[in-house]
């Protein structure tokens, strides 16, 4: 089921962006800089061959620029999530509308289940589903059933209590060709036995969140050891400044839905 991404959905950060949820302790984001970084991100997706839809900012939802958490999408199917933070649950309505242009009969995670898309990592025909503070076991069960109905296999990884990981994809990225990039905290996970595993250093943990988009890997700037490791492995990197989104606990995967 591996295929090239042709479309993406993003949403601009708004004036309320700094009121979002964060545990980073890095200070308030600078909105003009965040908008510049977001524009560069969308340009990079286009460079990868994607047609990008940029939704207007929604001031009602400070975290809504992190569209990945609102849906799980593949070329074959889409599932609307039910975010784990109460302040974010209203974000899914607009994303459902945007995705309805491309998918029919989109299922939705139902209460009491919760799922954040940041906890879901696709590796070819398999999905890793993270159980976290945002994605609960019931949400994981529902999502697994929807994905299995679409022909995918799934497995769960419980990351509750793993220091520093808000979401599963805070600590892992699938780079294609059987290769995983991971945070050291996930280094002993048996789930990765069938993969070639590359591990970032302790002082570059943020770099574990990146995204393979067709022929390129979108990668956070300022992590030279991890960047050199991937370049040596033959990956073509597009380096992007993520400083303002990191302040709000966001990474590269968080800013788009890709299908």
C-alpha positions as CSV (number, residue, x, y, z in Angstrom):
1,X,0.0,0.0,0.0
2,X,3.0,2.3,-0.1
3,X,2.4,5.2,-2.4
4,X,3.6,8.8,-3.0
5,X,2.0,11.7,-1.2
6,X,0.2,14.1,-3.5
7,X,-1.8,16.2,-1.2
8,X,-1.4,17.9,2.1
9,X,-3.5,20.0,4.5
10,X,-2.1,22.6,6.9
11,X,-3.5,25.4,9.0
12,X,-1.9,28.8,9.8
13,X,-1.1,29.6,13.4
14,X,-3.3,32.4,14.7
15,X,-3.0,35.3,17.1
16,X,-4.1,33.0,19.9
17,X,-1.2,30.5,19.1
18,X,0.7,31.4,22.3
19,X,-2.4,30.4,24.4
20,X,-2.0,26.8,23.4
21,X,-1.0,23.8,25.5
22,X,2.7,23.5,26.1
23,X,5.1,21.9,28.6
24,X,8.3,22.9,26.7
25,X,9.2,25.8,29.0
26,X,10.9,27.7,26.1
27,X,8.9,30.9,26.3
28,X,6.1,32.2,24.1
29,X,6.3,31.8,20.4
30,X,6.9,34.8,18.2
31,X,4.0,34.8,15.8
32,X,5.6,36.6,12.8
33,X,8.5,34.1,13.0
34,X,6.1,31.2,13.3
35,X,4.3,32.4,10.2
36,X,7.6,32.5,8.3
37,X,8.5,29.0,9.4
38,X,5.0,27.7,8.5
39,X,5.3,29.2,5.0
40,X,8.7,27.6,4.6
41,X,7.2,24.3,5.7
42,X,4.4,24.5,3.1
43,X,7.0,25.4,0.4
44,X,9.0,22.3,1.4
45,X,5.9,20.1,1.0
46,X,5.3,21.6,-2.4
47,X,8.9,20.9,-3.3
48,X,8.3,17.3,-2.4
49,X,5.6,17.2,-5.1
50,X,2.5,17.8,-3.0
51,X,-0.5,20.1,-3.6
52,X,-0.9,21.9,-0.3
53,X,-4.2,23.3,1.1
54,X,-3.5,26.0,3.7
55,X,-6.5,26.6,6.0
56,X,-7.0,29.9,7.6
57,X,-6.1,30.3,11.3
58,X,-8.9,29.4,13.8
59,X,-8.6,31.7,16.8
60,X,-11.0,29.6,18.8
61,X,-8.4,26.8,18.9
62,X,-4.9,28.0,19.7
63,X,-3.4,24.5,18.9
64,X,-5.2,24.1,15.6
65,X,-2.1,24.6,13.5
66,X,-1.2,21.1,14.6
67,X,-3.6,19.5,12.2
68,X,-2.0,16.0,12.4
69,X,-3.8,15.4,15.7
70,X,-7.3,15.7,14.2
71,X,-7.2,12.8,11.7
72,X,-5.3,9.7,10.5
73,X,-5.1,9.7,6.7
74,X,-3.8,7.3,4.0
75,X,-4.5,7.3,0.3
76,X,-7.1,4.5,1.0
77,X,-8.9,5.8,4.1
78,X,-9.2,8.6,6.6
79,X,-10.4,8.5,10.3
80,X,-11.3,11.6,12.2
81,X,-9.8,11.4,15.7
82,X,-11.1,12.6,19.1
83,X,-8.2,14.6,20.6
84,X,-7.2,13.8,24.1
85,X,-7.2,17.5,25.3
86,X,-10.7,18.8,25.8
87,X,-9.7,22.3,24.5
88,X,-8.9,20.6,21.1
89,X,-11.9,18.5,20.5
90,X,-13.6,21.1,18.4
91,X,-10.8,21.2,15.9
92,X,-12.0,18.1,14.1
93,X,-15.1,19.6,12.5
94,X,-13.3,21.8,10.0
95,X,-10.8,19.0,9.2
96,X,-13.7,16.6,8.6
97,X,-15.1,19.1,6.1
98,X,-11.7,19.5,4.4
99,X,-11.2,15.8,4.1
100,X,-14.7,15.1,2.8
101,X,-13.6,16.6,-0.5
102,X,-11.3,13.6,-0.9
103,X,-12.9,10.8,1.1
104,X,-16.5,9.4,1.5
105,X,-18.0,8.0,4.7
106,X,-15.2,9.0,7.0
107,X,-15.4,7.2,10.4
108,X,-14.8,9.0,13.7
109,X,-13.4,7.9,17.0
110,X,-16.2,7.9,19.5
111,X,-16.3,8.7,23.2
112,X,-14.9,7.5,25.6
113,X,-12.1,6.9,23.1
114,X,-9.5,9.5,22.5
115,X,-6.8,9.6,19.8
116,X,-4.2,12.2,18.8
117,X,-2.8,11.7,15.4
118,X,0.6,12.4,16.8
119,X,0.5,9.0,18.4
120,X,0.0,7.2,15.1
121,X,3.0,6.2,13.0
122,X,2.6,4.5,9.6
123,X,5.4,2.2,8.5
124,X,4.3,0.9,5.1
125,X,1.3,-1.3,5.6
126,X,1.6,-1.3,9.4
127,X,0.5,1.2,11.9
128,X,2.1,1.7,15.3
129,X,-0.5,3.2,17.7
130,X,0.8,4.9,20.8
131,X,-1.1,4.7,24.0
132,X,-0.3,8.0,25.8
133,X,-1.7,10.8,27.9
134,X,-3.7,11.8,24.8
135,X,-4.6,8.5,23.2
136,X,-6.4,6.1,25.5
137,X,-6.8,2.3,25.1
138,X,-10.3,2.6,23.9
139,X,-9.4,5.1,21.2
140,X,-6.5,2.8,20.2
141,X,-8.9,-0.1,19.9
142,X,-11.3,1.8,17.7
143,X,-8.6,3.2,15.4
144,X,-7.1,-0.3,15.0
145,X,-10.4,-1.7,13.9
146,X,-10.9,1.1,11.3
147,X,-7.4,0.6,10.0
148,X,-7.7,-3.2,9.9
149,X,-10.9,-2.8,7.9
150,X,-8.9,-0.9,5.4
151,X,-6.4,-3.7,5.1
152,X,-3.6,-2.5,7.4
153,X,-2.0,-4.3,10.3
154,X,-1.6,-2.5,13.7
155,X,0.2,-2.8,17.0
156,X,0.1,-0.8,20.2
157,X,3.0,0.8,22.1
158,X,2.4,2.1,25.6
159,X,4.5,5.2,26.1
160,X,2.9,6.4,29.3
161,X,5.6,7.2,31.7
162,X,8.3,7.5,29.1
163,X,10.0,10.8,30.0
164,X,9.8,13.5,27.4
165,X,7.4,11.9,25.0
166,X,4.1,13.7,24.5
167,X,3.2,11.6,21.5
168,X,4.6,8.4,20.0
169,X,5.9,10.4,17.0
170,X,7.7,12.7,19.4
171,X,10.2,9.8,19.6
172,X,10.0,7.9,16.3
173,X,9.8,8.5,12.6
174,X,9.5,5.9,9.8
175,X,11.9,6.9,6.9
176,X,11.0,4.1,4.5
177,X,13.0,1.2,3.3
178,X,12.6,-0.5,6.7
179,X,14.4,2.3,8.6
180,X,13.3,3.9,11.8
181,X,14.7,7.0,13.4
182,X,14.1,6.9,17.2
183,X,14.6,8.6,20.5
184,X,16.9,6.8,22.9
185,X,14.0,6.2,25.3
186,X,12.6,3.8,22.7
187,X,15.8,2.0,22.0
188,X,14.9,-1.2,23.7
189,X,11.4,-1.6,22.2
190,X,10.9,-5.1,20.8
191,X,8.5,-3.7,18.2
192,X,11.4,-2.5,16.1
193,X,13.2,-5.9,15.8
194,X,12.3,-6.2,12.1
195,X,13.5,-2.7,11.3
196,X,16.9,-1.0,10.8
197,X,17.0,1.4,13.7
198,X,18.9,4.7,13.8
199,X,19.0,6.4,17.2
200,X,19.5,10.1,17.8
201,X,21.7,11.3,20.7
202,X,20.3,12.3,24.1
203,X,20.9,16.0,23.4
204,X,19.2,15.9,20.0
205,X,16.0,14.1,21.0
206,X,13.8,16.6,19.2
207,X,15.3,15.5,15.9
208,X,13.6,12.1,16.2
209,X,10.5,13.7,14.8
210,X,10.9,14.2,11.1
211,X,8.8,13.2,8.0
212,X,9.7,11.3,4.9
213,X,7.8,12.9,2.0
214,X,8.4,11.1,-1.3
215,X,12.0,11.7,-2.2
216,X,12.9,13.9,0.8
217,X,13.0,14.0,4.6
218,X,11.8,17.2,6.2
219,X,14.2,17.6,9.1
220,X,14.5,20.1,11.9
221,X,17.4,22.4,11.6
222,X,20.1,22.8,14.4
223,X,20.6,19.1,15.0
224,X,23.8,18.5,13.2
225,X,24.7,15.0,14.5
226,X,21.3,13.5,13.5
227,X,21.4,15.4,10.2
228,X,24.9,14.1,9.4
229,X,23.8,10.5,10.3
230,X,20.8,10.6,7.9
231,X,22.8,12.3,5.1
232,X,25.4,9.5,5.4
233,X,22.6,7.0,5.0
234,X,21.7,8.6,1.7
235,X,18.6,10.6,2.7
236,X,18.0,13.9,1.1
237,X,17.2,16.4,3.9
238,X,15.2,19.6,3.7
239,X,16.2,21.5,6.8
240,X,13.5,23.6,8.4
241,X,13.6,26.0,11.4
242,X,11.0,24.8,13.9
243,X,11.9,27.0,16.9
244,X,8.5,28.6,17.4
245,X,6.5,25.4,17.0
246,X,8.9,23.5,19.4
247,X,7.9,26.1,22.0
248,X,4.4,24.8,21.8
249,X,5.4,21.1,21.9
250,X,5.0,20.8,18.1
251,X,7.2,19.0,15.6
252,X,7.4,18.6,11.8
253,X,4.9,15.8,11.6
254,X,2.3,17.8,13.6
255,X,1.9,20.6,11.0
256,X,0.3,18.6,8.2
257,X,-2.0,15.9,7.1
258,X,-0.4,14.0,4.2
259,X,-2.1,11.7,1.7
